[in-house]
Amino acid sequence: MKTALFIATILLLSCRRIANDEDAIRSMINDLIAADNRSDLESVLTHYASDATLMPPGKVSISGIEKLRENYKNIFAGTRLELATKIEGVEINRFSALAWGYNTGKAISLKDSSIRVINDKYVAHLVKEKGEWKIERLIWNSE
């Protein structure tokens, strides 16, 4: 009986940890989109692992925090983002997690006010760094 109670307790604690991790991941992704919309470079970068890689459609991968900094600096210098995210799922294992969903909205050129409609689907691979979920790999494409 004690063994069954012990196993049940472990399972319950594990489920709570997974639920808390899922909430943390969903919150982190929403915070990242809000930082994108504010063009807040430093806040955006806090959501990525130090060895993160972005895999944009039709372009060369961007790896490492300094390359990500340069990429976002260029984006924010010429574009204002108005994005929303819909997180469709989160899957967590012992050492990492996957999150997937859609980003919609628009990218508005600061030069001529032209608008590019955003309708992207994404998959993010996440890891924990110092107890916080960070994006390690991000791949997306347009619908």
ZAMARGU-4260 file (C-alpha; in steps of 0.2 Angstrom, whole numbers, plus 5000, padded with zeros to 4 digits):
<rodrens>
0) 5000/5000/5000 | 5014/5012/5004 | 5022/5009/4987 | 5006/5013/4978 | 5004/5029/4988
5) 5022/5034/4985 | 5020/5031/4966 | 5003/5040/4966 | 5012/5055/4974 | 5026/5055/4962
10) 5014/5055/4947 | 5004/5069/4955 | 5020/5080/4958 | 5026/5075/4940 | 5009/5081/4932
15) 5010/5097/4942 | 5028/5101/4936 | 5023/5097/4918 | 5007/5109/4920 | 5018/5122/4928
20) 5031/5120/4914 | 5018/5121/4900 | 5011/5137/4908 | 5029/5144/4909 | 5032/5140/4891
25) 5015/5147/4885 | 5019/5163/4895 | 5036/5165/4888 | 5030/5163/4870 | 5017/5176/4873
30) 5030/5188/4881 | 5041/5186/4866 | 5028/5191/4854 | 5024/5206/4865 | 5042/5211/4865
35) 5043/5209/4846 | 5028/5221/4845 | 5037/5234/4856 | 5053/5232/4846 | 5061/5228/4863
40) 5078/5220/4857 | 5085/5216/4874 | 5068/5208/4880 | 5067/5198/4864 | 5084/5191/4866
45) 5081/5185/4884 | 5069/5172/4877 | 5082/5163/4867 | 5095/5151/4873 | 5113/5157/4872
50) 5116/5145/4857 | 5099/5147/4849 | 5096/5145/4830 | 5083/5153/4820 | 5078/5144/4804
55) 5069/5157/4793 | 5060/5151/4777 | 5071/5153/4762 | 5086/5160/4771 | 5102/5154/4779
60) 5100/5149/4798 | 5105/5162/4811 | 5115/5154/4826 | 5121/5162/4842 | 5115/5176/4852
65) 5125/5189/4844 | 5119/5184/4827 | 5101/5185/4833 | 5105/5202/4840 | 5110/5208/4823
70) 5095/5200/4815 | 5082/5208/4827 | 5091/5225/4826 | 5089/5225/4807 | 5071/5220/4808
75) 5067/5233/4821 | 5076/5246/4812 | 5065/5245/4797 | 5049/5237/4803 | 5035/5238/4816
80) 5027/5222/4820 | 5009/5219/4825 | 5009/5201/4829 | 4998/5188/4838 | 5002/5170/4842
85) 4991/5155/4844 | 5000/5141/4853 | 4992/5125/4847 | 5002/5113/4858 | 5016/5110/4870
90) 5025/5094/4873 | 5037/5092/4887 | 5050/5078/4890 | 5064/5077/4904 | 5076/5089/4896
95) 5067/5099/4883 | 5051/5104/4875 | 5042/5107/4859 | 5029/5121/4856 | 5020/5124/4840
100) 5007/5136/4833 | 5004/5151/4822 | 5009/5169/4822 | 4997/5181/4812 | 4997/5200/4810
105) 5007/5212/4800 | 5024/5219/4797 | 5024/5238/4793 | 5038/5246/4784 | 5045/5261/4793
110) 5051/5268/4777 | 5035/5268/4766 | 5022/5261/4778 | 5019/5246/4766 | 5011/5231/4775
115) 5017/5213/4774 | 5004/5201/4781 | 5010/5188/4792 | 5002/5171/4793 | 5016/5159/4799
120) 5016/5142/4807 | 5031/5138/4819 | 5039/5124/4829 | 5050/5129/4843 | 5062/5118/4852
125) 5065/5124/4870 | 5077/5120/4884 | 5079/5126/4902 | 5093/5138/4906 | 5096/5142/4924
130) 5078/5136/4928 | 5069/5146/4914 | 5063/5140/4897 | 5072/5147/4882 | 5070/5144/4863
135) 5085/5134/4857 | 5078/5131/4839 | 5065/5140/4830 | 5058/5136/4813 | 5044/5143/4803
140) 5036/5146/4786 | 5021/5155/4779 | 5005/5147/4777
</rodrens>
